[in-house]
Amino acid sequence: MVFPVILVIDKEGKVLGATGYRKMSADRYINLLTTFDSFGR
């Protein structure tokens, strides 16, 4: 994992996904985050 580690968690604290810093546009980064299996459920 690349520093800094970014965790996406739900309201119960379950980790939905993890990533690190990526040099890309905000739109591409949001697309990356939404690829996590449990994102938005």
C-alpha positions, -999 to 999 in steps of 0.1 A, spaced: 0 0 0 12 35 -9 13 62 18 -10 78 25 -35 50 28 -71 60 21 -98 38 35 -135 40 24 -157 29 53 -194 26 58 -213 40 87 -207 8 108 -169 11 102 -166 -18 77 -138 -12 52 -153 -11 17 -120 -5 0 -85 8 4 -62 27 -19 -34 52 -18 -24 85 -34 -28 83 -72 -18 111 -95 -49 114 -116 -78 138 -122 -106 140 -96 -130 123 -120 -107 93 -126 -101 90 -88 -139 90 -81 -143 63 -108 -116 43 -90 -134 46 -57 -167 35 -71 -151 3 -83 -149 -11 -47 -173 -40 -45 -194 -27 -16 -193 10 -25 -227 26 -23 -245 -3 -8 
